Each structure stands twice: as C-alpha cells, then as structure tokens.
Amino acid sequence: MFRRDPGGGLPEPDKLDSLYRPREGESRSGGRSESATRRMPAADEAGESRSGGGRRDSGGRSPGREYGGGKGSSQRRLRERRKRRRRIFAVVLVVLLLVPVVFYFWADSRLNRVAALPDYEGRPDDQPGSTYLIVGSDSREGLTDGDMDNLRTGKAEGKRTDTIMVLYVPDDGGRPSIISVPRDSYVNIPEIGENKINAAFSSELGGGPSTLVQAFEQKSGVRIDHYIEVGFSGFVGIVDAVGGVELCPKEDMKDPKAGLDIKAGCQDMDGPTALGYVRTREGGRSDLDRIKRQREFFGALVEQSTAAGTLANPFRSVPLVINGTDTFTVDEGDHLTDLAGMALAMRENPQTTGIPIGSLPNVGGSIGDVVVWDETRSGQMFDAMKQGKAIPKSAMQD
C-alpha cells in the first residue's frame, strides 16, 4: 500500500520508480540478495535432496523414486488376475444356468396343444394318483407319398386311434400300471351314441381328443389328468432318434400289409420295423395280440429314451427332444415336465395289463363285433384307481 504525500496527493513518479528498482548490489551482481527473494533450487539439487545423497546412475541421471523393490506392483497385478477370474467364472455360471432354461422353454413351445381335457357336467372330481391317456393315432400328417409307401400306412385321410393306453401312477407308492384300452370297447360316446370307443376319436364322426377323454371318463369313472398323442411320423422319428429299440417276437412274423418280415427272438428294430411290429394284425387273437405288442414296444421305447447313454449323448438326446416335441400333441395345460413325469414313471418297472374283458358280442349293423368290459373285474380296477391305490392282481387282464 502506498502512503499518500503529506500534501494529500500521490507519490511522485520517481519515488514510485525507486520502489521497484533493484538495489545497487543486486544490479551489479546480476542477481538478488538472499534477503530479497528465496531462490528455487536447481533440478539436480532437488533430486539430490530427495534421494538422500544425490545418487545418480552412470549417465549422471537420478534413478527416480523407488517403491520397495516392486512388491506393490505385483500385488496389484495379482488382484487384477483374481478379478478377471471371478468375472469369467460368473459369465460361465450364467451361461450354464441360462442355456438349459432357454432350451426347456424352446422345446416346450414346440409341443402341439389341443383342448383335450374338457370340463363338463358330471365329470369325475380330482382323484389321488396320476393318469395319462396315451393315444397312438393313424394320422398321416407330415408323411410324404413316398413315406406312406415305405411305411405301408396307406393313404387314408383323417385320423383314428391305433393305440389307446392309460398310464396310471398310484398315490400309495405302488407300481405304476400301463393299461391297454381295447379300441373296440363298446361305450356311450357323447353326441355320437353307443359305438366302439375308437369312434370317439374319429373326426369324420365329429369326435376328437376331448370326446375320447369324456367317453372313457364316463364309462370308467376315472378322471384323466394328462393327454399325450403321437402319429405315425412321430413314432418313426422318435424310435430312430434313440437308435432303435430292442423287441422280442416269440415267432417269425411276415405281414406285407404292415411291411413286416422278421424272425423270432430279441432284436433291435428301427422306426419303420417297429411301426410294422405294433400295427400288424397277424396272430391268433388279432387285436389282443396287437395290444400286447404295443405295451411291449412302449415300455422298451421309454427305457431306451431315458437310458443314461441316450441322455448323455447329444447326438441322440437333442434329436429325441426335437422329434418328440414336434410330433407330440398334448392338452393345453400339459408341459414338458408332464412328459418327463410320464417317462420317469415308466422307468419304475410298471406292470402291464388291459381292461378286463367280459365278452365279444356282435351288435350288428355297421358296428359289428365289439368288446364288452367285465363289470366286476373292471370295477375293481377302476375303484382302485379312483382311490389312488395299486390295482389288485384279481383285476389284471393278460
């Protein structure tokens, strides 16, 4: 701050100039006195003071700051490696968890669905245990003319039942049962009247999956929980996907209509051969022998499909899922988990039987010969199923 002149004015210019003019000693020596302004040390002096003695390398340069022999840097690198490993592990874990979930929903979406389990007045209430109505239809959908010729399926339009079975899993821990339903069973069919149960599935008569389910439920009093249907093309594709199934005919069989020509004894059958085996009517009891072969085949297929060698082999398990989900038709409320539940039940050494037969009368007209259930024994079977109990031996039918 400047002092004002006693006269009240600003200092004279030469006085101002003298305030900023260097002292004589400084101007002559070309520098300032130590009392004026402290001189900043030179770079080399500062390096010496910081390094505690001015150590220099062979080129005269200061070695710079040291960090304890590089130990801190190694620790940082180690921490970074650990972080990278954790990130990689997290990504792999997410992929391993996500891929099966995505694959499940993708496969489940491929199932064909139909309203097969209708709610209607008088329908049986929920019952203990689980029941699966399994239908093999003679639908040619998905087959080319060449396929139909090779498989000897004929070229009939529409679809009818080729196989009707019920898989029953009791609630009391007993063995599951595969129960064959004769296609010629004489029942009362909604909107159609008394006829063979096979007619309930005929689209030509106005039937279908829901009509078939209702006809069986009303006749037996047993509620159906799940519905599974597969046609000819799906049948062949599934068998070939698992690498064939082992079946054991007791005698030589030759049926040009079914494209079948095999010898007696256990043998691996591919899709077309297995289809001919379960469809042929050769044999003394025609449909009854056919039913036994169908049960034999179904058990062998499930055993092969759920074998460890099949499930662990992606070249078999993936085609199996693709073929199965693309050709199975299920109820709107059924999912892939229900098919898995069916397969697991089939792995529990199920007993095979049929609905007990009482007589084989001819009712005349266009219907002809029919199968009438044995009221007493079939009643024992159905009563056990309604209570969730194992089917008694007295109700078994060969």
C-alpha positions as CSV (number, residue, x, y, z in Angstrom):
1,M,0.0,0.0,0.0
2,F,1.3,3.5,-0.9
3,R,1.5,6.3,1.6
4,R,0.0,9.5,0.5
5,D,2.2,12.5,0.2
6,P,1.8,14.9,3.2
7,G,0.2,17.2,0.7
8,G,-2.6,14.7,0.1
9,G,-1.5,13.7,-3.4
10,L,0.0,10.5,-4.9
11,P,3.8,9.9,-4.6
12,E,5.9,11.4,-7.2
13,P,6.8,9.2,-10.2
14,D,10.5,8.9,-9.4
15,K,9.6,7.7,-5.9
16,L,7.3,5.0,-7.3
17,D,10.1,4.0,-9.7
18,S,12.5,3.7,-6.8
19,L,10.3,1.2,-5.1
20,Y,10.6,-1.3,-7.9
21,R,14.2,-0.6,-8.9
22,P,16.7,-3.3,-7.8
23,R,19.2,-2.4,-5.3
24,E,22.6,-1.4,-6.5
25,G,24.3,-4.6,-5.2
26,E,21.8,-6.8,-7.0
27,S,22.0,-5.0,-10.3
28,R,25.8,-5.1,-10.4
29,S,26.0,-8.8,-9.4
30,G,23.2,-9.8,-11.8
31,G,21.1,-11.4,-9.0
32,R,19.1,-10.7,-5.9
33,S,20.3,-10.9,-2.3
34,E,19.2,-13.8,-0.2
35,S,17.2,-11.4,1.9
36,A,15.1,-10.4,-1.0
37,T,13.6,-13.5,-2.6
38,R,14.4,-17.1,-1.8
39,R,16.0,-18.8,-4.8
40,M,14.4,-22.1,-6.0
41,P,16.8,-25.0,-6.0
42,A,18.0,-26.3,-9.3
43,A,16.6,-29.6,-10.6
44,D,19.8,-31.6,-9.8
45,E,19.9,-30.1,-6.3
46,A,16.3,-31.0,-5.7
47,G,16.9,-34.6,-6.9
48,E,19.9,-34.9,-4.5
49,S,18.0,-33.6,-1.5
50,R,15.1,-36.0,-2.2
51,S,17.2,-39.1,-2.8
52,G,19.1,-38.5,0.4
53,G,22.6,-38.2,-1.0
54,G,22.3,-37.4,-4.7
55,R,22.7,-40.9,-6.1
56,R,23.0,-41.0,-9.9
57,D,23.3,-43.6,-12.5
58,S,26.3,-43.9,-14.9
59,G,24.8,-41.3,-17.2
60,G,24.5,-38.8,-14.4
61,R,20.7,-39.1,-14.2
62,S,18.8,-39.5,-11.0
63,P,17.3,-43.1,-10.7
64,G,13.9,-41.7,-9.7
65,R,11.6,-42.7,-6.9
66,E,11.7,-46.3,-5.7
67,Y,8.8,-48.4,-4.4
68,G,10.1,-51.1,-2.2
69,G,11.5,-53.4,-4.8
70,G,8.2,-53.7,-7.0
71,K,6.2,-55.6,-4.3
72,G,3.2,-53.3,-4.5
73,S,3.0,-53.7,-8.3
74,S,3.0,-57.5,-8.1
75,Q,0.1,-57.4,-5.6
76,R,-1.9,-55.1,-7.9
77,R,-1.4,-57.5,-10.8
78,L,-2.4,-60.4,-8.6
79,R,-5.6,-58.6,-7.6
80,E,-6.4,-57.9,-11.2
81,R,-6.0,-61.5,-12.2
82,R,-8.3,-62.6,-9.5
83,K,-10.9,-60.1,-10.6
84,R,-10.7,-61.4,-14.2
85,R,-11.1,-65.0,-13.0
86,R,-14.1,-64.1,-10.9
87,R,-15.7,-62.3,-13.9
88,I,-15.0,-65.3,-16.2
89,F,-16.5,-67.7,-13.6
90,A,-19.6,-65.6,-13.3
91,V,-20.1,-65.5,-17.0
92,V,-19.7,-69.2,-17.4
93,L,-22.1,-69.9,-14.4
94,V,-24.7,-67.6,-16.0
95,V,-24.4,-69.4,-19.4
96,L,-24.6,-72.9,-17.7
97,L,-27.8,-71.8,-15.9
98,L,-29.4,-69.9,-18.7
99,V,-28.9,-72.4,-21.6
100,P,-30.9,-75.3,-20.1
101,V,-33.7,-72.9,-19.1
102,V,-33.9,-71.4,-22.6
103,F,-33.7,-74.9,-24.2
104,Y,-36.6,-76.1,-22.0
105,F,-38.9,-73.2,-22.9
106,W,-37.9,-73.5,-26.6
107,A,-38.7,-77.3,-26.5
108,D,-41.9,-76.8,-24.5
109,S,-43.1,-74.3,-27.1
110,R,-42.7,-76.9,-29.9
111,L,-45.4,-79.2,-28.4
112,N,-48.7,-79.3,-30.3
113,R,-51.5,-78.5,-27.9
114,V,-55.2,-79.2,-28.1
115,A,-58.2,-78.8,-25.6
116,A,-58.3,-82.5,-24.7
117,L,-59.5,-82.4,-21.1
118,P,-62.9,-80.7,-21.1
119,D,-64.8,-79.6,-18.1
120,Y,-68.4,-80.9,-18.4
121,E,-71.3,-81.5,-16.2
122,G,-70.8,-84.8,-14.3
123,R,-67.1,-85.0,-14.8
124,P,-65.3,-87.1,-12.1
125,D,-63.6,-85.0,-9.4
126,D,-59.9,-84.8,-8.9
127,Q,-58.6,-88.2,-7.6
128,P,-55.4,-89.3,-5.9
129,G,-52.6,-90.6,-8.2
130,S,-52.0,-89.6,-11.8
131,T,-53.4,-90.8,-15.0
132,Y,-52.1,-90.3,-18.6
133,L,-54.2,-91.1,-21.6
134,I,-51.8,-92.1,-24.3
135,V,-53.1,-92.3,-27.9
136,G,-51.3,-93.5,-31.0
137,S,-53.2,-92.2,-33.9
138,D,-53.0,-93.3,-37.6
139,S,-52.6,-89.7,-38.7
140,R,-50.5,-89.5,-41.9
141,E,-49.8,-85.8,-41.2
142,G,-46.2,-85.0,-42.0
143,L,-45.7,-88.0,-44.3
144,T,-44.9,-87.7,-48.0
145,D,-46.4,-90.1,-50.5
146,G,-43.0,-91.9,-50.5
147,D,-43.1,-92.2,-46.7
148,M,-46.6,-93.7,-46.8
149,D,-45.5,-96.2,-49.4
150,N,-42.3,-97.2,-47.5
151,L,-44.2,-97.5,-44.1
152,R,-47.2,-99.3,-45.6
153,T,-49.5,-96.9,-43.9
154,G,-52.0,-96.5,-46.7
155,K,-53.3,-93.0,-47.6
156,A,-56.5,-92.8,-45.6
157,E,-57.5,-89.2,-44.7
158,G,-58.4,-88.0,-41.2
159,K,-57.2,-89.9,-38.2
160,R,-58.3,-92.7,-36.0
161,T,-56.8,-94.3,-32.9
162,D,-54.3,-97.0,-33.5
163,T,-53.5,-97.4,-29.8
164,I,-55.2,-96.4,-26.6
165,M,-53.5,-96.8,-23.2
166,V,-53.7,-95.4,-19.8
167,L,-50.6,-95.0,-17.6
168,Y,-51.7,-95.0,-14.0
169,V,-49.4,-93.9,-11.2
170,P,-50.9,-94.8,-7.8
171,D,-50.6,-92.4,-4.9
172,D,-49.8,-95.1,-2.3
173,G,-46.3,-95.8,-3.6
174,G,-47.3,-98.9,-5.6
175,R,-46.1,-99.9,-9.0
176,P,-47.4,-97.9,-12.0
177,S,-49.6,-99.7,-14.5
178,I,-49.9,-99.5,-18.2
179,I,-53.5,-100.3,-19.1
180,S,-54.5,-101.1,-22.6
181,V,-58.0,-100.0,-23.7
182,P,-59.3,-102.2,-26.5
183,R,-60.3,-100.0,-29.4
184,D,-63.4,-102.0,-29.9
185,S,-64.7,-101.3,-26.4
186,Y,-68.4,-100.7,-26.5
187,V,-69.2,-97.4,-24.8
188,N,-71.6,-94.5,-25.0
189,I,-70.0,-91.6,-26.8
190,P,-71.2,-88.0,-26.4
191,E,-73.0,-86.7,-29.4
192,I,-72.4,-90.0,-31.3
193,G,-74.2,-92.6,-29.2
194,E,-73.2,-96.2,-28.5
195,N,-70.3,-97.3,-30.5
196,K,-66.7,-98.6,-30.4
197,I,-64.5,-96.2,-28.3
198,N,-62.3,-95.8,-31.4
199,A,-65.2,-93.9,-33.0
200,A,-64.9,-91.2,-30.3
201,F,-61.6,-90.1,-31.8
202,S,-62.9,-90.1,-35.4
203,S,-63.0,-86.6,-36.9
204,E,-65.3,-87.9,-39.6
205,L,-68.0,-88.6,-36.9
206,G,-67.4,-85.3,-35.1
207,G,-65.1,-86.8,-32.4
208,G,-61.6,-85.9,-31.3
209,P,-59.3,-85.9,-28.3
210,S,-61.9,-84.3,-25.9
211,T,-64.7,-86.7,-27.0
212,L,-62.4,-89.7,-26.4
213,V,-61.4,-88.5,-23.0
214,Q,-65.0,-87.8,-22.0
215,A,-66.2,-91.2,-23.3
216,F,-63.5,-93.0,-21.2
217,E,-64.1,-91.0,-18.1
218,Q,-67.9,-91.5,-18.2
219,K,-67.6,-95.2,-18.8
220,S,-64.9,-95.9,-16.1
221,G,-65.5,-93.1,-13.6
222,V,-61.7,-92.4,-13.6
223,R,-60.6,-88.8,-14.2
224,I,-57.8,-88.3,-16.8
225,D,-55.1,-85.8,-15.8
226,H,-52.8,-85.7,-18.9
227,Y,-53.3,-86.3,-22.6
228,I,-50.5,-87.4,-25.0
229,E,-50.9,-88.3,-28.7
230,V,-48.4,-89.2,-31.3
231,G,-48.9,-90.0,-35.0
232,F,-47.1,-92.3,-37.4
233,S,-44.4,-89.8,-38.4
234,G,-43.6,-89.0,-34.8
235,F,-43.5,-92.7,-33.9
236,V,-40.8,-93.5,-36.5
237,G,-38.8,-90.3,-35.8
238,I,-38.6,-91.0,-32.0
239,V,-37.5,-94.6,-32.5
240,D,-34.8,-93.7,-34.9
241,A,-33.6,-90.8,-32.7
242,V,-32.8,-93.1,-29.8
243,G,-31.0,-95.6,-32.1
244,G,-33.8,-98.2,-32.3
245,V,-35.5,-100.3,-29.6
246,E,-35.0,-104.0,-28.6
247,L,-38.1,-106.1,-29.1
248,C,-38.5,-109.9,-28.7
249,P,-41.1,-111.5,-31.0
250,K,-41.8,-115.1,-30.0
251,E,-42.3,-116.3,-33.5
252,D,-41.4,-115.4,-37.1
253,M,-43.7,-112.6,-38.4
254,K,-44.4,-111.7,-42.0
255,D,-47.1,-109.2,-43.0
256,P,-46.7,-107.4,-46.3
257,K,-49.6,-105.0,-45.4
258,A,-47.5,-103.7,-42.5
259,G,-44.2,-104.0,-44.3
260,L,-43.0,-106.5,-41.7
261,D,-40.7,-109.5,-42.2
262,I,-38.8,-110.5,-39.0
263,K,-37.5,-113.6,-37.3
264,A,-38.3,-114.8,-33.8
265,G,-36.0,-113.6,-31.0
266,C,-34.8,-110.4,-29.4
267,Q,-33.5,-107.9,-31.9
268,D,-33.0,-104.1,-32.4
269,M,-35.7,-102.6,-34.6
270,D,-35.6,-99.3,-36.4
271,G,-38.5,-96.9,-36.7
272,P,-40.2,-98.5,-39.8
273,T,-39.8,-102.1,-38.5
274,A,-41.1,-101.2,-35.0
275,L,-44.1,-99.5,-36.6
276,G,-44.9,-102.6,-38.5
277,Y,-44.4,-104.7,-35.4
278,V,-47.0,-102.8,-33.3
279,R,-49.5,-102.4,-36.2
280,T,-49.6,-105.9,-37.7
281,R,-52.8,-107.9,-37.1
282,E,-51.0,-111.2,-37.7
283,G,-51.6,-113.7,-34.9
284,G,-54.3,-115.9,-33.5
285,R,-56.0,-113.1,-31.4
286,S,-55.5,-110.2,-33.8
287,D,-56.2,-107.0,-31.8
288,L,-55.5,-108.6,-28.4
289,D,-52.0,-109.8,-29.5
290,R,-51.5,-106.4,-31.1
291,I,-52.3,-104.7,-27.7
292,K,-49.6,-106.8,-26.0
293,R,-47.0,-105.9,-28.6
294,Q,-47.9,-102.2,-28.2
295,R,-47.4,-102.4,-24.5
296,E,-44.1,-104.2,-25.0
297,F,-42.9,-101.6,-27.5
298,F,-44.0,-98.6,-25.4
299,G,-42.0,-99.9,-22.4
300,A,-38.9,-100.6,-24.5
301,L,-39.1,-97.1,-26.0
302,V,-39.3,-95.3,-22.7
303,E,-36.5,-97.4,-21.3
304,Q,-34.3,-96.6,-24.2
305,S,-35.2,-92.9,-24.3
306,T,-34.4,-92.4,-20.6
307,A,-31.2,-94.5,-20.6
308,A,-28.1,-92.8,-19.4
309,G,-26.4,-93.5,-22.8
310,T,-29.2,-91.7,-24.6
311,L,-29.5,-88.7,-22.3
312,A,-25.7,-88.1,-22.1
313,N,-25.2,-88.3,-25.9
314,P,-26.2,-85.0,-27.5
315,F,-26.4,-86.7,-30.9
316,R,-29.3,-88.8,-29.5
317,S,-30.9,-86.6,-26.8
318,V,-31.2,-83.5,-28.9
319,P,-32.8,-85.3,-31.9
320,L,-35.1,-87.1,-29.4
321,V,-36.3,-83.8,-27.9
322,I,-36.7,-82.2,-31.4
323,N,-38.6,-85.2,-32.8
324,G,-40.6,-85.7,-29.7
325,T,-41.7,-82.2,-29.0
326,D,-42.5,-81.6,-32.7
327,T,-44.8,-84.6,-33.0
328,F,-46.4,-85.0,-29.6
329,T,-49.8,-83.5,-29.1
330,V,-50.7,-82.7,-25.5
331,D,-53.5,-80.9,-23.6
332,E,-53.4,-77.2,-23.3
333,G,-52.4,-77.5,-19.7
334,D,-49.6,-80.1,-20.2
335,H,-45.9,-79.3,-20.5
336,L,-42.6,-80.9,-21.0
337,T,-42.4,-81.6,-17.3
338,D,-45.5,-83.8,-17.6
339,L,-43.9,-85.8,-20.3
340,A,-40.8,-86.2,-18.1
341,G,-43.0,-87.4,-15.3
342,M,-44.6,-90.0,-17.6
343,A,-41.1,-91.2,-18.7
344,L,-39.9,-91.5,-15.1
345,A,-43.0,-93.5,-14.1
346,M,-42.3,-95.8,-17.0
347,R,-38.8,-96.4,-15.6
348,E,-40.3,-97.8,-12.4
349,N,-40.9,-101.3,-13.8
350,P,-44.6,-100.8,-14.4
351,Q,-47.0,-103.7,-14.6
352,T,-48.8,-104.2,-17.9
353,T,-52.4,-105.1,-18.1
354,G,-55.6,-104.4,-20.0
355,I,-59.2,-103.6,-19.1
356,P,-60.7,-107.0,-18.2
357,I,-62.9,-108.3,-21.0
358,G,-66.2,-109.9,-20.3
359,S,-67.5,-110.8,-23.8
360,L,-67.0,-110.2,-27.5
361,P,-70.6,-109.9,-28.9
362,N,-71.7,-108.8,-32.3
363,V,-74.1,-105.9,-32.0
364,G,-74.9,-106.0,-35.7
365,G,-75.2,-103.1,-38.2
366,S,-72.2,-101.2,-39.2
367,I,-70.6,-101.6,-35.8
368,G,-70.2,-105.4,-35.8
369,D,-68.0,-107.2,-33.2
370,V,-67.3,-105.2,-30.0
371,V,-65.6,-105.7,-26.7
372,V,-67.7,-105.6,-23.5
373,W,-65.8,-105.0,-20.3
374,D,-66.1,-107.4,-17.4
375,E,-68.2,-105.4,-14.9
376,T,-66.9,-107.0,-11.8
377,R,-63.1,-107.0,-12.5
378,S,-63.1,-103.7,-14.4
379,G,-65.0,-102.3,-11.4
380,Q,-62.2,-103.5,-9.1
381,M,-59.6,-101.9,-11.3
382,F,-61.4,-98.5,-11.6
383,D,-62.2,-98.4,-7.9
384,A,-58.5,-98.8,-7.0
385,M,-57.6,-96.0,-9.5
386,K,-60.2,-93.7,-8.1
387,Q,-58.7,-94.2,-4.6
388,G,-55.1,-93.8,-5.7
389,K,-54.3,-97.4,-4.8
390,A,-52.4,-100.1,-6.7
391,I,-54.5,-102.2,-9.0
392,P,-55.2,-105.6,-7.4
393,K,-54.0,-108.8,-9.2
394,S,-57.6,-110.0,-9.4
395,A,-58.4,-107.2,-11.8
396,M,-55.4,-107.8,-14.1
397,Q,-56.0,-108.8,-17.7
398,D,-53.4,-110.6,-19.8
